[in-house]
Amino acid sequence: MVARALGVQLIDEGPFDYWASHSWAWENWLPVEIKNPSVEGHKHEYTEKQRRFMDAWRESGRRWLVWRTREDVFRDAKVEST
């Protein structure tokens, strides 16, 4: 996986696909959802549990990551795509 190759630490724990940490957030793990780019914006792109989670995090001012492409991972890892 590209993220691991860039030094992103990943924990597989729901409701999203992973929790990620990198130099931008060593002490702050961020939830990461990995999505197929072809379903972006579709009604059933996220499960009800994921939508509730995002609502709660949004209300508390926290952020999460959505990775659809390799470029999304590079962007969030703050490195140049090769």
C-alpha contacts under 8 A as a table, 3 or more apart, distances in Angstrom:
res1	aa1	res2	aa2	distance
1	M	4	R	5.68
1	M	5	A	6.56
2	V	5	A	5.11
2	V	6	L	6.38
2	V	70	R	7.00
2	V	73	V	7.28
3	A	6	L	5.16
3	A	7	G	6.59
3	A	8	V	5.25
3	A	9	Q	7.84
3	A	73	V	6.15
3	A	74	F	7.79
3	A	77	A	7.69
4	R	7	G	5.09
4	R	8	V	4.96
4	R	9	Q	6.37
4	R	10	L	7.43
5	A	8	V	7.30
6	L	77	A	7.08
7	G	22	H	6.67
8	V	20	A	6.42
8	V	21	S	5.75
8	V	22	H	4.87
8	V	77	A	7.22
9	Q	20	A	5.54
9	Q	21	S	5.19
9	Q	22	H	6.29
10	L	18	Y	6.01
10	L	19	W	5.58
10	L	20	A	4.67
10	L	21	S	6.73
11	I	18	Y	5.31
11	I	19	W	5.06
11	I	20	A	6.58
12	D	17	D	6.16
12	D	18	Y	4.54
12	D	19	W	6.54
13	E	16	F	6.98
13	E	17	D	6.61
13	E	18	Y	5.64
13	E	19	W	6.72
14	G	17	D	5.90
14	G	18	Y	6.78
15	P	49	K	6.64
15	P	50	Q	5.83
15	P	53	F	7.52
16	F	19	W	7.62
16	F	31	P	6.24
16	F	32	V	5.92
16	F	33	E	5.07
16	F	50	Q	6.63
17	D	31	P	7.69
17	D	32	V	5.99
17	D	33	E	5.06
17	D	34	I	6.42
18	Y	31	P	5.90
18	Y	32	V	5.09
18	Y	33	E	6.63
19	W	29	W	5.85
19	W	30	L	5.30
19	W	31	P	4.34
19	W	32	V	5.64
20	A	29	W	5.35
20	A	30	L	5.19
20	A	31	P	6.23
20	A	32	V	6.48
21	S	24	W	7.36
21	S	25	A	5.35
21	S	26	W	5.25
21	S	27	E	7.53
21	S	28	N	6.64
21	S	29	W	4.92
21	S	30	L	6.46
22	H	25	A	5.27
22	H	26	W	5.26
22	H	77	A	6.91
23	S	26	W	5.47
23	S	77	A	7.92
24	W	77	A	7.48
25	A	28	N	4.72
25	A	29	W	6.32
25	A	30	L	7.75
26	W	29	W	6.88
30	L	63	R	7.12
30	L	64	W	5.55
30	L	65	L	6.97
31	P	63	R	7.97
31	P	64	W	5.04
31	P	65	L	6.19
32	V	64	W	6.00
32	V	65	L	4.64
32	V	66	V	5.64
32	V	67	W	7.19
33	E	65	L	6.31
33	E	66	V	4.83
33	E	67	W	6.28
34	I	66	V	5.80
34	I	67	W	4.82
34	I	68	R	5.94
35	K	39	V	7.47
35	K	40	E	7.67
35	K	66	V	6.98
35	K	67	W	6.14
35	K	68	R	4.91
36	N	39	V	5.84
36	N	40	E	7.24
36	N	68	R	5.58
37	P	40	E	5.48
37	P	68	R	5.12
37	P	69	T	7.09
39	V	42	H	5.41
39	V	45	E	6.10
40	E	45	E	6.68
41	G	45	E	6.74
42	H	45	E	5.23
43	K	46	Y	7.69
44	H	47	T	6.65
46	Y	50	Q	5.88
46	Y	51	R	6.34
47	T	50	Q	5.10
47	T	51	R	6.28
48	E	51	R	5.07
48	E	52	R	6.25
49	K	52	R	5.23
49	K	53	F	6.21
50	Q	53	F	5.00
50	Q	54	M	6.14
51	R	54	M	5.10
51	R	55	D	6.14
52	R	55	D	5.10
52	R	56	A	6.24
53	F	56	A	5.22
53	F	57	W	6.18
54	M	57	W	5.09
54	M	58	R	5.89
54	M	64	W	7.85
55	D	58	R	5.12
55	D	59	E	6.16
56	A	59	E	5.20
56	A	60	S	6.41
57	W	60	S	5.14
57	W	61	G	6.30
57	W	62	R	5.15
57	W	63	R	6.69
58	R	61	G	5.12
58	R	62	R	5.67
58	R	63	R	6.72
59	E	62	R	7.60
65	L	76	D	7.90
66	V	72	D	7.63
67	W	70	R	7.52
67	W	72	D	5.23
67	W	73	V	6.12
68	R	72	D	6.43
69	T	72	D	5.28
69	T	73	V	6.95
70	R	73	V	5.23
70	R	74	F	6.36
71	E	74	F	4.96
71	E	75	R	5.96
71	E	81	S	6.58
72	D	75	R	5.05
72	D	76	D	6.27
73	V	76	D	5.27
73	V	77	A	6.01
74	F	77	A	5.04
74	F	78	K	5.88
74	F	79	V	5.34
74	F	80	E	6.38
74	F	81	S	5.97
75	R	78	K	5.02
75	R	79	V	6.47
75	R	80	E	7.67
76	D	79	V	7.91
